[in-house]
């Protein structure tokens, strides 16, 4: 019972931390079909390095955040290795519960 209450409180906190959005159907479609090279992507980019044996180019998952703003701030303040990665993508992660940070890997490390 205590675990159930703790989970409910955590879920409520997460729901309140995500800003509400009111996108039109056209905006939702545009976000869903946006190219993987843009930031603010609404779906995880492909191909995932873990799923294709690490063959480049691919997108390598780094970490997750509660919001797109936190993801973008982290990416801006923590530079990636330019010899291996050429850009980052913040995308919906865990079925929309969080935002994942992905780096586009263009050269094997």
CORDAHU-V364265 format. One record per backbone hydrogen bond with DSSP energy under -1.0 kcal/mol. CO is the residue of the C=O (numbers start at 1). NH is the residue of the N-H. If there is no record, write none. Layout:
((CO & NH) (CO & NH))
This chain:
((1 & 5) (2 & 6) (3 & 7) (4 & 8) (5 & 9) (6 & 10) (7 & 11) (8 & 12) (9 & 13) (10 & 14) (11 & 15) (12 & 16) (13 & 17) (14 & 18) (24 & 28) (25 & 29) (26 & 30) (27 & 31) (28 & 32) (29 & 33) (35 & 38) (47 & 59) (48 & 52) (49 & 54) (52 & 55) (58 & 105) (59 & 49) (60 & 103) (63 & 101) (65 & 99) (67 & 71) (68 & 72) (69 & 73) (70 & 74) (71 & 75) (72 & 76) (73 & 77) (74 & 78) (81 & 84) (81 & 85) (84 & 106) (84 & 107) (87 & 104) (89 & 102) (91 & 100) (93 & 98) (94 & 97) (98 & 93) (99 & 65) (100 & 91) (101 & 62) (102 & 89) (103 & 60) (104 & 86) (105 & 58))
